Amino acid sequence: MEKKFEKKMISGWGGFPNKLTKIFYPTSISEILEEIKYGELIARGNGRAYGDSAINQNKTINMKYFNKIISFDDHSGTLVTESGVLLQQILNNFIIKGWFPFVTPGSKFLTVGGLIAADVHGKNHHKEGSFGNFVEWLDLIKHDGKIIRCSKNENKELFEWTIGGMGLTGIIIRAAIRLRPIETCWIKQKTIVSKDLDQTLEILENNMGATYSVAWINSTNTGKNIGQSLIMLGEHALLNDLNKKYSYDPLKLKLKKNKNVPFYFPNWFLDKKLVKFFNYFYYFFGKNSSKEKLVYWDDYFYPLDTVLGWNKIYGRQGFVQYQCVLPLENSKEGLIELLKEIDKSNVSSFLSVLKRFGDQISNFSFPMKGYTIALDFPANQNTLNLLEKLDEITLKYKGRFYLAKDARMKKEIFKRSDYRVEKFVDYRKKNNFNKCFISSQSSRLKL
Ligand SMILES: Cc1cc2nc3c(=O)[nH]c(=O)nc-3n(C[C@H](O)[C@H](O)[C@H](O)COP(=O)(O)OP(=O)(O)OC[C@H]3O[C@@H](n4cnc5c(N)ncnc54)[C@H](O)[C@@H]3O)c2cc1C
């Protein structure tokens, strides 16, 4: 077992910013209660939020030893787990029994606590909403050391601020979440090629009935083909959809050996030319590859997880992901302006993903009806200058920002983007949460 305390520099998945903190690895609730007495801290799951939301420079509470699956009801599909359980652990245990999460983000190396605190979305938000929709209840340690069960019926207000509350209302210790039944572990994937943004949006709108949809955008093509994309639709395959070979054992997990990036690439590696080249080839090969096929669940949902430590290709200076959502009525104009602004700058986005969000009414979660774009840039001064311009464009089109990806936003920008910020700040103050649960991000944004 690791040491109980460790003083070290840590970051989120983007590797930027790095902060010195004292990490505490509790193994019991009483150990957490002891720490809460001494003030300022924040919970940390697997550190896969990109920026500084899971770091407190005084004390960061790493929940990795809260890793037990507690119970499962195979009638309702309700799973009770400790909050440090990884999504990967749930998938490995429950796919073979015919169950899958209702909502999954693009990585399985995330904890249940992190999934709830960021109220994550998947490729099915347009149809099924965010992760919080499938949380039945959660147990939270508050600043006063009380452990409170919250749900839609019990301590509702606290429940609703905790989902999407980025760890700023307390420490989630366990939760009950609902899984969906599946007949097979295969996804029927259909790839549609679009030549520009008009077509991309039209295809996504026409496929609102698809369970999963996502567009990979070639963000380096900003001429007449601006918004050129490959759109991937997906459905859980039924037994009838499988050929004889797979239908023999339709929920069988494959033994896979992940690749690993063994060292940090030089900071200059992903320059504008190389990113343009990569995007051109990705589009070219995607365009010509099979349009409809059965894809193994891991390859469909978590392609990035197959290369461990892929964040090292950005070099030691790290990278930042920019993710905003624009209201439906402004999406097209806003997206065009964002892509053109990026084109004018000295940096390009290596990976750019567009998703359609459906309706969502929530206290502090990120999604709202419209289009969300996620863009990856190397962390350098050119990027930071560019992102300030992208912030203004997002505000101009009445969009908002995803805290799970943020590493550098200014507090004024965040406040202007979302009328709910003030309510969240008031709620934290009224309940004294602001004296205890503090992250580097919440200090920067004055939450
Ligand atoms: C490759 C990749 C793909 C991703 N794709 C998506 C995607 O498609 N959709 C999406 O929505 N997100 C996506 N994300 C972001 C990710 O889902 C969130 O950042 C998630 O919160 C990370 O979980 P974690 O366990 O690593 O939490 P951390 O990064 O450790 O923490 C994130 C936040 O959760 C809080 N938290 C963690 N544990 C607890 C707890 N026990 N109690 C209270 N608060 C807690 C922290 O304080 C912090 O504010 C992706 C991230 C990566 C690296």
Ligand as a Chemical Component Dictionary entry (heavy atoms), coordinates in Angstrom:
data_LIG
# 
_chem_comp.id                   LIG 
_chem_comp.type                 NON-POLYMER 
_chem_comp.pdbx_formal_charge   0 
_chem_comp.three_letter_code    LIG 
# 
loop_
_chem_comp_atom.comp_id 
_chem_comp_atom.atom_id 
_chem_comp_atom.alt_atom_id 
_chem_comp_atom.type_symbol 
_chem_comp_atom.charge 
_chem_comp_atom.model_Cartn_x 
_chem_comp_atom.model_Cartn_y 
_chem_comp_atom.model_Cartn_z 
_chem_comp_atom.pdbx_ordinal 
LIG C1  C1  C 0 -9.854  10.553 -22.322 1  
LIG C2  C2  C 0 -10.954 11.267 -21.596 2  
LIG C3  C3  C 0 -12.213 11.319 -22.170 3  
LIG C4  C4  C 0 -13.264 11.967 -21.511 4  
LIG N1  N1  N 0 -14.479 11.999 -22.104 5  
LIG C5  C5  C 0 -15.512 12.617 -21.490 6  
LIG C6  C6  C 0 -16.818 12.604 -22.062 7  
LIG O1  O1  O 0 -17.031 12.038 -23.134 8  
LIG N2  N2  N 0 -17.810 13.224 -21.375 9  
LIG C7  C7  C 0 -17.609 13.828 -20.169 10 
LIG O2  O2  O 0 -18.557 14.355 -19.585 11 
LIG N3  N3  N 0 -16.373 13.847 -19.595 12 
LIG C8  C8  C 0 -15.341 13.264 -20.230 13 
LIG N4  N4  N 0 -14.091 13.259 -19.651 14 
LIG C9  C9  C 0 -13.922 13.965 -18.367 15 
LIG C10 C10 C 0 -14.158 13.028 -17.169 16 
LIG O3  O3  O 0 -15.307 12.243 -17.381 17 
LIG C11 C11 C 0 -14.408 13.825 -15.898 18 
LIG O4  O4  O 0 -13.415 14.764 -15.712 19 
LIG C12 C12 C 0 -14.487 12.957 -14.630 20 
LIG O5  O5  O 0 -14.940 13.787 -13.575 21 
LIG C13 C13 C 0 -13.145 12.354 -14.237 22 
LIG O6  O6  O 0 -13.333 11.410 -13.198 23 
LIG P1  P1  P 0 -12.187 11.129 -12.138 24 
LIG O7  O7  O 0 -12.622 9.987  -11.302 25 
LIG O8  O8  O 0 -10.870 11.006 -12.800 26 
LIG O9  O9  O 0 -12.279 12.453 -11.257 27 
LIG P2  P2  P 0 -11.159 13.552 -10.916 28 
LIG O10 O10 O 0 -10.589 14.070 -12.166 29 
LIG O11 O11 O 0 -10.241 13.041 -9.903  30 
LIG O12 O12 O 0 -12.108 14.670 -10.263 31 
LIG C14 C14 C 0 -13.019 15.399 -11.077 32 
LIG C15 C15 C 0 -13.978 16.175 -10.170 33 
LIG O13 O13 O 0 -14.767 15.252 -9.411  34 
LIG C16 C16 C 0 -14.632 15.510 -8.021  35 
LIG N5  N5  N 0 -14.658 14.221 -7.315  36 
LIG C17 C17 C 0 -13.978 13.089 -7.626  37 
LIG N6  N6  N 0 -14.258 12.122 -6.723  38 
LIG C18 C18 C 0 -15.143 12.657 -5.852  39 
LIG C19 C19 C 0 -15.792 12.165 -4.675  40 
LIG N7  N7  N 0 -15.616 10.934 -4.232  41 
LIG N8  N8  N 0 -16.619 13.002 -4.015  42 
LIG C20 C20 C 0 -16.828 14.275 -4.440  43 
LIG N9  N9  N 0 -16.243 14.776 -5.529  44 
LIG C21 C21 C 0 -15.399 13.985 -6.219  45 
LIG C22 C22 C 0 -13.288 16.215 -7.869  46 
LIG O14 O14 O 0 -13.266 17.006 -6.705  47 
LIG C23 C23 C 0 -13.254 17.045 -9.150  48 
LIG O15 O15 O 0 -13.955 18.240 -8.984  49 
LIG C24 C24 C 0 -13.032 12.600 -20.262 50 
LIG C25 C25 C 0 -11.760 12.546 -19.679 51 
LIG C26 C26 C 0 -10.726 11.878 -20.332 52 
LIG C27 C27 C 0 -9.367  11.833 -19.699 53 
# 
loop_
_chem_comp_bond.comp_id 
_chem_comp_bond.atom_id_1 
_chem_comp_bond.atom_id_2 
_chem_comp_bond.value_order 
_chem_comp_bond.pdbx_ordinal 
LIG C1  C2  SING 1  
LIG C2  C3  SING 2  
LIG C2  C26 DOUB 3  
LIG C3  C4  DOUB 4  
LIG C4  N1  SING 5  
LIG C4  C24 SING 6  
LIG N1  C5  DOUB 7  
LIG C5  C6  SING 8  
LIG C5  C8  SING 9  
LIG C6  O1  DOUB 10 
LIG C6  N2  SING 11 
LIG N2  C7  SING 12 
LIG C7  O2  DOUB 13 
LIG C7  N3  SING 14 
LIG N3  C8  DOUB 15 
LIG C8  N4  SING 16 
LIG N4  C9  SING 17 
LIG N4  C24 SING 18 
LIG C9  C10 SING 19 
LIG C10 O3  SING 20 
LIG C10 C11 SING 21 
LIG C11 O4  SING 22 
LIG C11 C12 SING 23 
LIG C12 O5  SING 24 
LIG C12 C13 SING 25 
LIG C13 O6  SING 26 
LIG O6  P1  SING 27 
LIG P1  O7  DOUB 28 
LIG P1  O8  SING 29 
LIG P1  O9  SING 30 
LIG O9  P2  SING 31 
LIG P2  O10 DOUB 32 
LIG P2  O11 SING 33 
LIG P2  O12 SING 34 
LIG O12 C14 SING 35 
LIG C14 C15 SING 36 
LIG C15 O13 SING 37 
LIG C15 C23 SING 38 
LIG O13 C16 SING 39 
LIG C16 N5  SING 40 
LIG C16 C22 SING 41 
LIG N5  C17 SING 42 
LIG N5  C21 SING 43 
LIG C17 N6  DOUB 44 
LIG N6  C18 SING 45 
LIG C18 C19 SING 46 
LIG C18 C21 DOUB 47 
LIG C19 N7  SING 48 
LIG C19 N8  DOUB 49 
LIG N8  C20 SING 50 
LIG C20 N9  DOUB 51 
LIG N9  C21 SING 52 
LIG C22 O14 SING 53 
LIG C22 C23 SING 54 
LIG C23 O15 SING 55 
LIG C24 C25 DOUB 56 
LIG C25 C26 SING 57 
LIG C26 C27 SING 58 
# 
